[in-house]
Amino acid sequence: MHLRSLSATPSASPPSDTDFSLLTGFQSLTLDPPGPDYTSLLSDELLLQIFSRLPISHHVSNSLVCKRWFYLHGRLVQSLKLIDWSFLNSGRIFHRFPNLTEIDIVNACIRTPPNSGILLSHRNLSIHIGTELTGTEFIEQIDLLPSNLVDKGLEMIAKRYPNLRRIFAVGASETGLLSISNECETLQELELHCCGDLSLKGISSCRNLQVVKLIGCIDGFYNSVVSDIGLTILAQGCRRLVKLELCGCEGSYDGIKAIGQCCQMLEELTFFDHRMDGGWLAALSFCGNLKTLRLQSCKSIDSDPGPDEHLGSCPTLEELHLQQCQMRDKPGVKALFLVCEAVREIVLQNCWGLEDDVFGFASLCRRVKLVSLEGCSLLTTGGLEAVIVNWKELQRLRVNSSNKIKDSEVSPALASLFSVLKELKWRPDSRSLLSSSLAGTGVGNKGGRFFKGLKG
């Protein structure tokens, strides 16, 4: 990849001397003459070097000193979150910030009530809303800029910022995304909100794209469809993907299989509130280099995983993260642990339905070295012990906010395991006093330093 020069002959910065000609109407006002400006003897390049070494918190105050410093400050800014669409449409953004490499235009593409004090936040979006809602959605179709206007803005961005590395957009069509693909050869990260299958044709020529986040549907905000068609288009065009996040996306075995077969460099895959058809888990075995799998806020794991012998596995998988997921579907949970049998780290956070028999499926993973449990209120001490005592390679255990796991129920076998762990963080509830409960059991040989704060 080669960065292109934005300007062969950059324009000189404005002079820093204050212009008092506008004050001629105030003849009776006596002003002290300005002192000498020694910075005028320094070149723009030297001043930029000086400013770049100052803390970022000083940039805004420094930009208010004079016009020249204001101009130079704009050349230092590389990341911008756009709020006002007119700032882009008028072209002022290109004069104020000529060297951007990252731009977020999502909020600028959503019409919000002026002076609204109500901020609605979602994991993927934060917007101001009014007090009157005409429908069930916080964002209606009329609140989004038309796709032709968004495409026009993307075309302007592509022409003026050819060195763009990261962009966030909403409601773009194939035309606008195609202009980004053709002009921004160094683009590495893309986040698309409210996108559809056919719009993904526009990024099929982004050969250097490594990180993609597709947000199809967010309940209460907007609803668009990303299905197997879009996933296949993405897979065939962006073969260098390293990280992929699918939020509110539909699909099935075929779409995930296409991702695995085409994107052989994929290392991290995230599903947020997925709407996948039954049987999609079996396609993960095609992701030959996958190292991290995340499921967040998923209402189910897999509604119909199929026979165990057809699931396959991910031999390179190292981390499995489940956060705020429904785990009451036992066949789906079992299938997940079968596919992830080679995993080394398991992190479960605030998952519903994680009872002893459900957590028991984790024993299918024989090579676990780290397990972290937080907010597992249904899991008991016996259910925890039944699984982790069989993990011969376990080195690190973290248990937090799991009220049914009691110090008084820790058996000698479990205490013996604790004594040889490299890391133990044990706080199932606020009253846990593990060191006193396990007196005389040998705890403290290797892990004793973790209990110093608990000793009375």
C-alpha positions as CSV (number, residue, x, y, z in Angstrom):
1,M,0.0,0.0,0.0
2,H,1.3,3.5,-0.9
3,L,0.0,6.7,0.7
4,R,-0.8,9.4,-1.9
5,S,0.2,13.0,-1.4
6,L,-2.8,15.2,-0.7
7,S,-1.3,18.3,-2.2
8,A,2.0,18.8,-4.1
9,T,2.2,22.4,-3.2
10,P,0.4,23.0,0.1
11,S,-1.0,26.5,0.6
12,A,0.8,28.7,3.0
13,S,-0.8,29.1,6.4
14,P,-2.5,32.4,7.2
15,P,-0.3,35.0,8.9
16,S,-0.5,35.0,12.7
17,D,-0.5,38.8,13.1
18,T,-3.9,40.1,14.4
19,D,-5.7,42.4,11.9
20,F,-6.9,45.5,13.7
21,S,-8.4,47.2,10.6
22,L,-11.8,46.0,11.6
23,L,-11.6,48.2,14.8
24,T,-11.3,51.5,12.9
25,G,-14.9,52.4,14.0
26,F,-13.7,52.6,17.6
27,Q,-11.4,55.6,17.3
28,S,-11.9,56.5,21.0
29,L,-10.7,53.0,22.1
30,T,-6.9,52.8,22.9
31,L,-5.4,49.4,22.5
32,D,-1.9,48.4,23.5
33,P,0.1,47.4,20.4
34,P,0.6,43.7,20.0
35,G,3.9,42.3,21.1
36,P,6.3,40.7,18.6
37,D,5.3,37.3,17.3
38,Y,8.4,35.3,17.4
39,T,6.6,32.2,16.1
40,S,6.3,33.9,12.7
41,L,10.0,33.1,12.2
42,L,9.3,29.4,12.4
43,S,8.1,27.4,9.4
44,D,4.8,25.5,9.4
45,E,6.6,22.2,9.4
46,L,8.6,23.1,12.5
47,L,5.5,24.4,14.3
48,L,3.7,21.2,13.4
49,Q,6.5,19.1,14.9
50,I,6.2,21.2,18.1
51,F,2.4,20.9,18.3
52,S,2.4,17.2,17.6
53,R,4.5,16.7,20.8
54,L,2.0,18.5,23.0
55,P,-0.8,16.7,24.8
56,I,-4.0,16.3,22.7
57,S,-5.9,18.2,25.4
58,H,-3.9,21.3,24.5
59,H,-4.7,21.3,20.8
60,V,-8.1,23.1,21.0
61,S,-6.8,26.0,23.2
62,N,-3.7,26.4,21.1
63,S,-5.8,26.6,17.9
64,L,-7.5,29.8,19.3
65,V,-4.3,31.8,19.6
66,C,-4.3,33.0,16.0
67,K,-5.5,32.1,12.5
68,R,-2.2,30.4,11.6
69,W,-2.3,28.2,14.7
70,F,-5.9,27.4,13.9
71,Y,-5.0,26.3,10.4
72,L,-2.1,24.2,11.6
73,H,-4.2,22.5,14.3
74,G,-6.6,21.3,11.6
75,R,-3.6,19.7,9.8
76,L,-2.9,17.6,12.9
77,V,-6.4,16.2,13.3
78,Q,-6.6,12.7,11.7
79,S,-9.9,11.4,13.3
80,L,-13.3,13.1,13.2
81,K,-16.8,12.3,14.2
82,L,-19.1,14.4,12.0
83,I,-22.3,15.8,13.5
84,D,-23.5,18.4,11.0
85,W,-24.0,17.2,7.4
86,S,-23.7,20.7,6.0
87,F,-20.1,20.8,7.2
88,L,-19.4,18.0,4.7
89,N,-21.8,19.1,2.0
90,S,-20.4,22.6,1.8
91,G,-16.8,21.4,1.6
92,R,-15.6,23.3,4.7
93,I,-14.4,20.0,6.3
94,F,-11.7,19.6,3.6
95,H,-10.2,23.0,4.3
96,R,-10.5,22.7,8.1
97,F,-9.2,19.2,8.3
98,P,-7.2,18.3,5.2
99,N,-5.4,15.2,6.5
100,L,-8.1,13.0,7.9
101,T,-7.5,9.2,7.9
102,E,-10.6,8.3,10.0
103,I,-14.1,9.7,9.7
104,D,-17.5,8.8,11.2
105,I,-20.5,10.2,9.4
106,V,-23.2,8.1,11.1
107,N,-24.7,10.8,13.3
108,A,-24.6,13.3,10.5
109,C,-26.8,11.1,8.4
110,I,-29.6,10.9,11.0
111,R,-31.9,13.9,11.4
112,T,-32.4,14.6,15.1
113,P,-34.6,17.2,16.8
114,P,-32.7,20.5,17.5
115,N,-31.7,21.1,21.1
116,S,-32.9,17.7,22.3
117,G,-31.8,16.8,25.7
118,I,-32.7,13.1,25.4
119,L,-29.8,10.9,24.5
120,L,-30.6,7.3,23.5
121,S,-27.6,5.0,23.6
122,H,-27.2,1.5,22.1
123,R,-24.0,-0.5,21.9
124,N,-23.6,0.5,18.3
125,L,-25.2,3.9,18.3
126,S,-26.0,7.0,20.4
127,I,-28.5,9.6,19.1
128,H,-30.7,12.5,20.4
129,I,-34.4,11.9,20.1
130,G,-37.5,14.0,20.6
131,T,-40.4,13.5,23.0
132,E,-42.9,12.6,20.3
133,L,-42.8,9.2,18.5
134,T,-45.2,8.4,15.7
135,G,-44.3,4.8,15.4
136,T,-42.6,1.9,17.1
137,E,-39.1,2.9,15.9
138,F,-36.9,5.6,17.4
139,I,-35.5,6.2,13.9
140,E,-37.9,6.2,11.1
141,Q,-37.1,6.0,7.4
142,I,-37.7,9.8,7.0
143,D,-35.1,10.5,9.7
144,L,-32.3,9.0,7.5
145,L,-30.7,11.0,4.8
146,P,-31.6,9.6,1.3
147,S,-29.0,7.2,0.0
148,N,-28.2,9.5,-3.0
149,L,-27.1,12.3,-0.6
150,V,-25.0,9.8,1.5
151,D,-23.4,8.6,-1.7
152,K,-22.6,12.1,-2.8
153,G,-20.9,12.7,0.5
154,L,-18.9,9.5,0.2
155,E,-17.8,10.5,-3.2
156,M,-16.5,13.8,-1.9
157,I,-14.7,12.1,1.0
158,A,-13.1,9.6,-1.4
159,K,-11.7,12.3,-3.7
160,R,-10.3,14.5,-0.9
161,Y,-9.1,11.8,1.5
162,P,-7.4,9.1,-0.7
163,N,-5.4,8.0,2.3
164,L,-8.4,7.1,4.4
165,R,-8.0,4.1,6.6
166,R,-11.2,3.9,8.5
167,I,-14.8,5.0,7.8
168,F,-18.2,4.7,9.5
169,A,-21.3,5.2,7.4
170,V,-25.1,4.6,7.4
171,G,-27.6,4.0,4.6
172,A,-25.0,4.0,1.8
173,S,-25.7,2.3,-1.5
174,E,-23.4,0.4,-3.9
175,T,-22.6,3.7,-5.7
176,G,-21.2,5.5,-2.7
177,L,-19.3,2.6,-1.4
178,L,-17.8,1.9,-4.8
179,S,-16.3,5.4,-4.9
180,I,-14.6,4.7,-1.5
181,S,-13.3,1.4,-2.9
182,N,-11.9,2.9,-6.0
183,E,-10.2,5.9,-4.5
184,C,-9.1,4.8,-1.0
185,E,-6.7,2.0,-1.6
186,T,-5.4,2.1,2.0
187,L,-8.8,1.6,3.6
188,Q,-8.5,-1.0,6.3
189,E,-11.6,-0.7,8.5
190,L,-15.2,-0.2,7.6
191,E,-18.4,0.0,9.7
192,L,-21.7,0.0,7.8
193,H,-25.1,0.7,9.5
194,C,-28.4,0.0,8.0
195,C,-26.9,-1.7,5.0
196,G,-28.4,-4.3,2.6
197,D,-27.1,-7.2,0.7
198,L,-26.7,-5.4,-2.7
199,S,-24.9,-2.4,-1.2
200,L,-22.0,-4.7,-0.2
201,K,-21.1,-5.0,-3.9
202,G,-19.6,-1.6,-3.5
203,I,-16.8,-2.9,-1.2
204,S,-16.0,-5.9,-3.3
205,S,-12.9,-4.2,-4.6
206,C,-11.5,-3.2,-1.2
207,R,-8.5,-5.5,-1.5
208,N,-6.8,-4.2,1.7
209,L,-9.9,-4.2,3.9
210,Q,-9.1,-6.1,7.2
211,V,-11.8,-5.2,9.7
212,V,-15.5,-5.0,8.8
213,K,-18.6,-4.5,11.0
214,L,-22.0,-4.9,9.4
215,I,-25.0,-3.7,11.4
216,G,-28.2,-4.8,9.6
217,C,-31.0,-4.6,12.2
218,I,-31.2,-2.9,15.6
219,D,-34.5,-3.3,17.3
220,G,-36.2,0.1,17.7
221,F,-33.7,1.9,15.5
222,Y,-33.7,0.6,12.0
223,N,-34.3,-2.6,10.1
224,S,-32.3,-3.8,7.1
225,V,-31.4,-7.2,5.8
226,V,-28.0,-8.8,5.5
227,S,-28.4,-12.4,4.5
228,D,-26.4,-15.2,2.8
229,I,-26.3,-13.1,-0.4
230,G,-24.5,-10.2,1.3
231,L,-22.2,-12.5,3.3
232,T,-21.2,-14.3,0.1
233,I,-20.6,-11.0,-1.8
234,L,-18.4,-9.8,1.1
235,A,-16.5,-13.0,1.3
236,Q,-15.7,-13.1,-2.4
237,G,-14.6,-9.5,-2.5
238,C,-12.7,-9.0,0.8
239,R,-10.5,-12.0,1.1
240,R,-8.0,-10.3,3.5
241,L,-10.5,-9.9,6.3
242,V,-8.9,-10.5,9.8
243,K,-11.9,-9.4,11.9
244,L,-15.6,-9.6,11.1
245,E,-18.5,-8.5,13.3
246,L,-22.1,-9.2,12.3
247,C,-24.8,-7.3,14.2
248,G,-28.5,-8.1,13.7
249,C,-27.6,-10.1,10.5
250,E,-29.5,-13.0,9.1
251,G,-27.9,-15.9,7.2
252,S,-27.3,-19.6,7.5
253,Y,-24.8,-22.4,7.0
254,D,-24.1,-21.2,3.4
255,G,-23.2,-17.6,4.3
256,I,-20.8,-18.6,7.1
257,K,-19.3,-21.3,4.9
258,A,-18.5,-18.7,2.2
259,I,-16.8,-16.5,4.8
260,G,-14.7,-19.4,6.1
261,Q,-13.7,-20.6,2.6
262,C,-12.8,-17.2,1.1
263,C,-11.5,-15.3,4.1
264,Q,-8.7,-17.7,5.1
265,M,-7.0,-15.0,7.2
266,L,-10.0,-14.4,9.5
267,E,-9.0,-14.6,13.1
268,E,-11.8,-13.0,15.0
269,L,-15.6,-13.5,14.4
270,T,-18.3,-11.8,16.4
271,F,-22.1,-12.3,16.3
272,F,-24.3,-9.7,18.1
273,D,-28.0,-10.5,18.3
274,H,-27.8,-12.8,15.3
275,R,-30.8,-14.0,13.4
276,M,-29.1,-17.1,11.9
277,D,-31.0,-20.1,10.7
278,G,-30.6,-23.4,12.4
279,G,-27.4,-25.3,11.5
280,W,-25.1,-22.4,11.0
281,L,-22.7,-23.6,13.7
282,A,-21.4,-26.4,11.5
283,A,-20.0,-23.9,9.0
284,L,-17.5,-22.5,11.6
285,S,-15.3,-25.5,10.9
286,F,-14.5,-23.9,7.5
287,C,-12.8,-21.0,9.4
288,G,-9.4,-22.6,9.4
289,N,-7.5,-19.8,11.1
290,L,-10.2,-18.6,13.6
291,K,-8.7,-17.7,17.0
292,T,-11.5,-15.8,18.8
293,L,-15.3,-16.4,18.6
294,R,-17.7,-14.0,20.4
295,L,-21.4,-14.2,20.9
296,Q,-23.1,-11.2,22.4
297,S,-26.8,-10.6,23.2
298,C,-27.9,-13.6,21.2
299,K,-31.4,-14.9,21.9
300,S,-30.3,-18.4,21.0
301,I,-27.2,-20.2,20.0
302,D,-28.4,-22.5,17.2
303,S,-32.0,-23.6,16.9
304,D,-31.2,-26.8,15.0
305,P,-27.5,-27.7,15.1
306,G,-28.0,-31.2,13.6
307,P,-26.2,-34.4,14.4
308,D,-23.0,-34.1,16.5
309,E,-20.9,-36.0,13.9
310,H,-21.6,-33.3,11.2
311,L,-20.6,-30.3,13.3
312,G,-16.8,-30.4,12.8
313,S,-14.5,-28.2,14.9
314,C,-12.2,-25.2,14.9
315,P,-8.8,-26.6,15.7
316,T,-7.1,-23.2,15.9
317,L,-9.6,-21.6,18.3
318,E,-8.1,-20.0,21.4
319,E,-10.9,-17.9,22.9
320,L,-14.7,-18.3,23.3
321,H,-16.6,-15.3,24.7
322,L,-20.4,-15.4,25.5
323,Q,-21.9,-12.2,26.9
324,Q,-25.6,-11.7,27.8
325,C,-26.7,-14.7,25.7
326,Q,-29.6,-17.0,26.2
327,M,-28.2,-20.5,27.1
328,R,-31.4,-22.3,27.8
329,D,-31.3,-24.1,24.5
330,K,-29.2,-27.2,25.5
331,P,-28.7,-28.7,22.1
332,G,-27.4,-25.4,20.8
333,V,-25.0,-24.9,23.7
334,K,-23.7,-28.5,23.4
335,A,-23.1,-28.0,19.7
336,L,-21.2,-24.8,20.4
337,F,-18.8,-26.5,22.9
338,L,-18.3,-29.4,20.4
339,V,-17.3,-27.0,17.7
340,C,-15.0,-25.1,20.1
341,E,-13.5,-28.3,21.7
342,A,-10.0,-27.0,21.1
343,V,-10.5,-23.7,22.9
344,R,-8.0,-22.5,25.5
345,E,-10.0,-19.7,27.2
346,I,-13.7,-19.6,28.1
347,V,-15.4,-16.3,29.2
348,L,-19.0,-16.4,30.3
349,Q,-20.6,-13.1,31.4
350,N,-24.2,-12.5,32.5
351,C,-25.6,-15.3,30.5
352,W,-29.2,-16.5,31.2
353,G,-30.0,-20.1,31.8
354,L,-26.5,-21.2,32.6
355,E,-27.4,-24.0,35.0
356,D,-25.2,-26.9,36.2
357,D,-26.2,-29.3,33.4
358,V,-25.7,-26.6,30.8
359,F,-22.3,-25.6,32.1
360,G,-21.5,-29.3,32.1
361,F,-21.2,-29.3,28.3
362,A,-18.1,-27.2,28.7
363,S,-16.3,-30.4,29.8
364,L,-16.2,-31.3,26.1
365,C,-13.4,-28.8,25.9
366,R,-10.4,-30.6,27.2
367,R,-7.6,-28.0,26.7
368,V,-9.0,-25.1,28.7
369,K,-6.4,-23.0,30.5
370,L,-8.5,-20.1,31.6
371,V,-12.2,-19.8,32.6
372,S,-13.9,-16.6,33.7
373,L,-17.4,-16.6,35.1
374,E,-19.3,-13.4,35.9
375,G,-23.0,-13.0,36.8
376,C,-23.7,-16.8,36.6
377,S,-26.4,-16.8,39.3
378,L,-27.7,-20.3,38.6
379,L,-24.4,-22.1,38.6
380,T,-23.6,-23.9,41.9
381,T,-20.4,-24.9,43.5
382,G,-21.0,-28.5,42.6
383,G,-21.7,-27.7,39.0
384,L,-18.5,-25.7,38.8
385,E,-16.4,-28.4,40.4
386,A,-17.8,-31.2,38.2
387,V,-16.3,-29.4,35.1
388,I,-13.1,-27.7,36.2
389,V,-11.6,-30.7,38.1
390,N,-11.4,-32.5,34.7
391,W,-9.5,-29.7,33.1
392,K,-5.9,-31.0,33.6
393,E,-4.4,-27.9,31.9
394,L,-6.4,-25.3,33.9
395,Q,-4.1,-22.5,35.1
396,R,-6.4,-19.5,35.7
397,L,-9.9,-19.3,37.3
398,R,-12.0,-16.1,37.8
399,V,-15.4,-16.3,39.5
400,N,-17.3,-13.1,40.2
401,S,-21.0,-12.3,41.2
402,S,-22.2,-15.9,41.2
403,N,-24.3,-16.1,44.3
404,K,-25.0,-19.8,44.3
405,I,-21.3,-20.6,44.5
406,K,-20.5,-20.8,48.2
407,D,-17.2,-20.8,50.1
408,S,-18.6,-23.3,52.6
409,E,-19.3,-25.8,49.8
410,V,-15.8,-25.9,48.4
411,S,-14.6,-29.5,48.6
412,P,-11.1,-30.6,49.5
413,A,-10.6,-31.7,45.8
414,L,-11.6,-28.2,44.6
415,A,-9.4,-26.6,47.3
416,S,-6.5,-28.7,46.2
417,L,-7.0,-27.5,42.6
418,F,-7.0,-23.9,43.8
419,S,-3.7,-24.3,45.5
420,V,-1.8,-25.0,42.2
421,L,-3.5,-22.4,40.0
422,K,-1.3,-19.6,38.7
423,E,-4.2,-17.2,39.0
424,L,-7.3,-17.3,41.2
425,K,-9.8,-14.5,41.5
426,W,-12.6,-15.8,43.7
427,R,-15.5,-13.4,44.6
428,P,-18.7,-15.2,44.0
429,D,-20.5,-12.8,46.4
430,S,-19.6,-9.8,48.5
431,R,-19.3,-12.0,51.7
432,S,-16.8,-14.5,50.3
433,L,-13.9,-15.2,52.6
434,L,-12.1,-18.0,50.9
435,S,-8.9,-18.0,53.0
436,S,-10.8,-18.6,56.3
437,S,-13.1,-21.2,54.8
438,L,-10.1,-23.3,53.4
439,A,-7.9,-23.2,56.5
440,G,-5.6,-26.2,56.6
441,T,-6.3,-27.4,53.1
442,G,-3.0,-26.3,51.7
443,V,-4.2,-23.3,49.7
444,G,-1.5,-20.6,49.5
445,N,1.4,-22.6,48.1
446,K,1.3,-20.9,44.7
447,G,-1.9,-18.9,44.8
448,G,-1.5,-17.5,48.3
449,R,-0.7,-14.0,47.1
450,F,-4.2,-13.7,45.8
451,F,-5.7,-14.0,49.3
452,K,-3.6,-11.5,51.2
453,G,-6.4,-9.0,51.0
454,L,-8.9,-11.5,52.4
455,K,-6.9,-12.5,55.6
456,G,-8.3,-11.0,58.8
